[in-house]
Amino acid sequence: MILLVDVGNSRIKWAKLYKGKRSQQFAQDYSHEYADSILLRLLKEGDKKKRIKLLVLVCVLKADFIQKIEEYCRQLNIEIKIVRSQAKAYGVSNAYDTASLLGADRFVGLIAAHQLIPDQHCIIISCGTAVTIDAITVNGQHLGGLILPGLQSFSECLIKKTALLNTPNMAKTTLFAKNTADAMTSGSILGLVEAINGISSQMKGELLKIKCLGEKTDPMNSVQTIICGGDAKLIHHYLPNSVQREDDWLMQGLQFIAEFYLSSIANSL
């Protein structure tokens, strides 16, 4: 069995891959248990027939965390594949001046877009601790992207400045708030939504100018926008209907990487 894991800043997400079938995605935040102990527990799960044999990991935490996980895998005799950003891999060309500095989770999102939506330019919006918005052409060229404060970070910063309120109820929004709590909640959500819509619209305009669909010379007439991440469900409600929500987007990317990795090993034997 293969364990697919996305270790983020505030929570860990995972799925299991067995005989080509991927389980549903699970998630746990770090409020009661550290990321390394959660992952160690996951690595030890399963019986002899379905024990974890390969860990495919994308991680935004520091190097000491990865070293600890590599040691766990050695002790448990589990192979590990750590996904890192590269200049070019899996058909994706990284736009960053220093390829390794692009967040590995963003790189996996780009890989998922290139493999799963092969006939369109794509914009990938990831709404987590930070919001990232990346553009990739149909031929796998990453154009670059932007990073914004995430919804929780934005609202918590505002709360600290006012020193008046507890964390607001993010489920309620209004354009004409009648109290400070609603004003902060609505301002945080609608402000972030407007930023996402504005940036995505500009990126879409630039993508539509690009002529790169195989041997065709005409510009493409559509761009697929994907939204994923912990706050995707909330933010998606305020975005155009054409935006596609994918709660397990990185798991889909990690599955492709896992299958590609196993195929490359088999072909080398």
C-alpha positions as CSV (number, residue, x, y, z in Angstrom):
1,M,0.0,0.0,0.0
2,I,1.2,3.6,-0.7
3,L,0.6,6.4,1.7
4,L,0.2,9.8,0.0
5,V,0.8,12.7,2.4
6,D,0.6,16.5,2.2
7,V,2.2,18.1,5.3
8,G,1.1,21.8,5.5
9,N,1.7,24.6,7.9
10,S,-1.4,24.0,10.0
11,R,-2.6,20.5,9.1
12,I,-1.7,17.2,7.5
13,K,-3.7,15.5,4.8
14,W,-3.4,12.0,3.5
15,A,-4.9,9.2,1.4
16,K,-4.0,5.6,0.8
17,L,-3.4,4.1,-2.6
18,Y,-3.9,0.4,-3.1
19,K,-4.0,-1.5,-6.4
20,G,-4.7,1.7,-8.3
21,K,-7.5,2.9,-6.1
22,R,-7.2,5.9,-3.9
23,S,-9.0,6.2,-0.6
24,Q,-10.9,9.4,0.4
25,Q,-8.7,12.2,1.8
26,F,-8.3,12.5,5.5
27,A,-7.0,15.6,7.4
28,Q,-5.9,16.5,11.0
29,D,-4.7,19.8,12.3
30,Y,-1.8,20.1,14.8
31,S,-3.9,21.4,17.7
32,H,-3.7,18.1,19.7
33,E,-0.8,16.2,18.0
34,Y,2.4,17.2,16.2
35,A,2.7,16.4,12.5
36,D,5.6,13.9,13.0
37,S,3.6,11.8,15.5
38,I,0.5,11.8,13.3
39,L,2.6,10.6,10.3
40,L,4.4,8.0,12.4
41,R,1.1,6.6,13.5
42,L,-0.1,6.4,9.9
43,L,3.1,4.7,8.8
44,K,2.5,1.9,11.4
45,E,-1.1,1.3,10.3
46,G,-2.2,-1.7,8.3
47,D,-1.8,-5.5,8.4
48,K,0.9,-7.6,6.8
49,K,-1.0,-7.7,3.4
50,K,-1.7,-4.0,3.4
51,R,1.2,-2.5,5.2
52,I,2.6,0.8,4.0
53,K,5.5,0.0,1.6
54,L,5.9,3.5,0.0
55,L,5.4,7.0,1.4
56,V,5.0,9.8,-1.2
57,L,5.4,13.0,0.7
58,V,5.1,16.7,-0.1
59,C,6.0,18.9,2.8
60,V,6.3,22.7,3.6
61,L,7.9,22.2,7.0
62,K,11.6,22.5,7.7
63,A,14.4,20.0,6.9
64,D,14.6,18.6,10.4
65,F,11.0,17.3,10.0
66,I,11.9,15.6,6.8
67,Q,15.0,14.1,8.4
68,K,12.9,12.7,11.2
69,I,10.4,11.1,8.8
70,E,13.2,9.6,6.7
71,E,14.5,8.0,9.9
72,Y,11.0,6.6,10.7
73,C,10.9,5.1,7.2
74,R,14.3,3.5,7.6
75,Q,13.2,1.9,10.9
76,L,10.0,0.6,9.4
77,N,11.6,-0.5,6.1
78,I,9.3,1.8,4.1
79,E,10.5,3.4,0.9
80,I,10.1,7.2,0.8
81,K,9.6,9.5,-2.2
82,I,9.9,13.2,-1.2
83,V,8.5,15.5,-3.8
84,R,10.6,18.7,-4.3
85,S,10.2,21.5,-6.8
86,Q,12.4,21.1,-9.8
87,A,13.2,23.2,-12.9
88,K,11.3,20.6,-15.0
89,A,9.6,17.4,-14.1
90,Y,6.4,15.5,-15.0
91,G,5.9,17.7,-18.0
92,V,5.9,20.9,-15.9
93,S,8.4,23.7,-16.4
94,N,8.9,25.8,-13.3
95,A,8.9,29.5,-13.8
96,Y,10.8,30.4,-10.6
97,D,14.3,31.9,-11.0
98,T,15.5,29.4,-8.4
99,A,13.3,26.4,-9.0
100,S,13.7,24.8,-5.6
101,L,12.2,27.9,-3.9
102,L,8.8,27.3,-5.3
103,G,6.7,25.6,-2.6
104,A,6.6,21.9,-3.3
105,D,2.9,21.8,-2.6
106,R,2.4,24.4,-5.4
107,F,4.6,22.3,-7.7
108,V,2.4,19.2,-7.0
109,G,-0.7,21.3,-7.8
110,L,0.8,22.3,-11.1
111,I,1.6,18.7,-11.9
112,A,-2.0,17.7,-11.2
113,A,-3.3,20.5,-13.5
114,H,-1.0,19.4,-16.4
115,Q,-1.9,15.7,-16.1
116,L,-5.6,16.0,-15.3
117,I,-6.5,18.9,-17.5
118,P,-4.2,18.4,-20.5
119,D,-6.2,20.4,-23.1
120,Q,-6.5,23.8,-21.3
121,H,-4.5,26.5,-19.7
122,C,-5.1,26.4,-15.9
123,I,-5.2,28.7,-12.9
124,I,-4.7,26.9,-9.6
125,I,-5.9,28.7,-6.4
126,S,-4.9,27.1,-3.2
127,C,-6.6,28.5,-0.1
128,G,-4.8,27.4,3.1
129,T,-2.6,29.2,5.6
130,A,-1.6,31.3,2.6
131,V,-3.5,31.7,-0.6
132,T,-1.4,31.0,-3.7
133,I,-2.6,31.6,-7.3
134,D,-0.5,30.0,-10.1
135,A,-0.9,29.9,-13.9
136,I,0.2,27.1,-16.2
137,T,-0.2,26.8,-19.9
138,V,-1.5,23.8,-21.7
139,N,2.0,22.7,-22.6
140,G,3.1,22.7,-19.0
141,Q,4.8,26.1,-18.8
142,H,4.3,27.6,-15.3
143,L,4.1,31.4,-15.8
144,G,4.5,32.1,-12.1
145,G,2.1,33.1,-9.4
146,L,1.2,35.2,-6.4
147,I,0.9,34.7,-2.6
148,L,-1.7,36.4,-0.4
149,P,-2.4,36.0,3.3
150,G,-4.9,33.3,4.0
151,L,-8.3,34.0,5.3
152,Q,-7.5,33.0,8.9
153,S,-4.3,34.9,8.9
154,F,-6.0,38.0,7.5
155,S,-8.8,38.0,10.1
156,E,-6.5,37.1,13.0
157,C,-4.3,40.0,12.2
158,L,-7.3,42.3,12.2
159,I,-8.5,40.9,15.5
160,K,-5.1,41.5,17.1
161,K,-5.1,45.1,15.9
162,T,-8.5,45.8,17.4
163,A,-8.1,43.6,20.5
164,L,-11.9,43.5,20.7
165,L,-13.1,40.2,19.5
166,N,-12.7,36.5,19.4
167,T,-12.3,34.7,16.1
168,P,-15.3,35.8,14.0
169,N,-17.8,33.5,12.5
170,M,-16.6,33.0,8.9
171,A,-19.9,31.5,7.8
172,K,-21.7,34.9,7.8
173,T,-21.1,37.7,5.4
174,T,-23.0,40.9,4.6
175,L,-22.1,43.9,2.5
176,F,-23.6,46.3,5.0
177,A,-22.5,45.1,8.4
178,K,-24.2,46.6,11.5
179,N,-21.7,45.5,14.1
180,T,-17.9,45.1,14.3
181,A,-17.8,41.3,14.3
182,D,-19.9,41.1,11.1
183,A,-17.9,43.9,9.5
184,M,-14.6,42.1,10.2
185,T,-15.9,38.7,9.0
186,S,-17.4,40.1,5.8
187,G,-14.5,42.4,5.1
188,S,-12.0,39.5,5.4
189,I,-14.0,37.1,3.2
190,L,-15.2,39.6,0.6
191,G,-11.8,41.3,0.4
192,L,-10.0,38.0,-0.2
193,V,-12.6,37.0,-2.8
194,E,-12.3,40.3,-4.7
195,A,-8.5,39.9,-4.7
196,I,-8.7,36.3,-6.0
197,N,-11.3,37.2,-8.6
198,G,-9.2,40.2,-9.8
199,I,-5.9,38.4,-10.0
200,S,-7.5,35.3,-11.6
201,S,-9.2,37.5,-14.2
202,Q,-5.9,39.2,-15.1
203,M,-4.1,35.9,-15.3
204,K,-6.8,34.5,-17.5
205,G,-6.5,37.4,-19.9
206,E,-2.7,36.8,-20.2
207,L,-3.2,33.1,-20.7
208,L,-5.7,33.6,-23.5
209,K,-3.1,35.5,-25.4
210,I,-0.7,32.5,-25.5
211,K,-0.5,30.4,-28.6
212,C,0.8,27.0,-27.6
213,L,-1.6,24.2,-28.1
214,G,0.4,21.7,-30.1
215,E,0.9,22.9,-33.6
216,K,-2.1,25.2,-33.6
217,T,-1.4,28.9,-33.9
218,D,-4.7,30.3,-32.7
219,P,-5.0,31.4,-29.1
220,M,-7.1,29.2,-26.8
221,N,-10.6,30.4,-25.9
222,S,-10.9,28.9,-22.4
223,V,-9.0,28.7,-19.1
224,Q,-9.9,26.2,-16.4
225,T,-9.7,27.6,-12.8
226,I,-9.2,25.1,-10.0
227,I,-9.6,26.0,-6.3
228,C,-8.3,23.7,-3.5
229,G,-7.1,23.9,0.1
230,G,-8.7,24.1,3.5
231,D,-10.8,27.2,2.9
232,A,-11.7,26.3,-0.7
233,K,-15.3,25.2,0.3
234,L,-16.0,28.6,1.9
235,I,-14.3,30.8,-0.8
236,H,-15.7,28.8,-3.7
237,H,-19.2,29.9,-2.8
238,Y,-18.3,33.4,-3.8
239,L,-16.5,32.6,-7.0
240,P,-17.9,32.2,-10.6
241,N,-19.6,28.9,-11.3
242,S,-16.9,28.0,-13.8
243,V,-14.4,27.6,-11.0
244,Q,-13.9,23.9,-10.3
245,R,-13.5,22.9,-6.6
246,E,-11.1,20.0,-5.9
247,D,-10.8,19.2,-2.2
248,D,-8.2,16.5,-2.8
249,W,-6.3,18.1,-5.6
250,L,-2.8,17.4,-4.2
251,M,-3.8,13.8,-3.5
252,Q,-4.5,13.5,-7.2
253,G,-1.2,15.0,-8.1
254,L,0.6,12.7,-5.6
255,Q,-1.1,9.7,-7.0
256,F,0.2,10.5,-10.5
257,I,3.7,11.0,-9.0
258,A,3.5,7.7,-7.1
259,E,2.4,5.7,-10.2
260,F,5.0,7.4,-12.4
261,Y,7.7,6.6,-9.8
262,L,6.7,2.9,-9.6
263,S,6.6,2.7,-13.3
264,S,10.1,4.2,-13.7
265,I,11.4,1.7,-11.2
266,A,9.8,-1.3,-13.0
267,N,11.2,-0.1,-16.3
268,S,14.7,0.2,-14.9
269,L,14.8,-3.5,-13.8
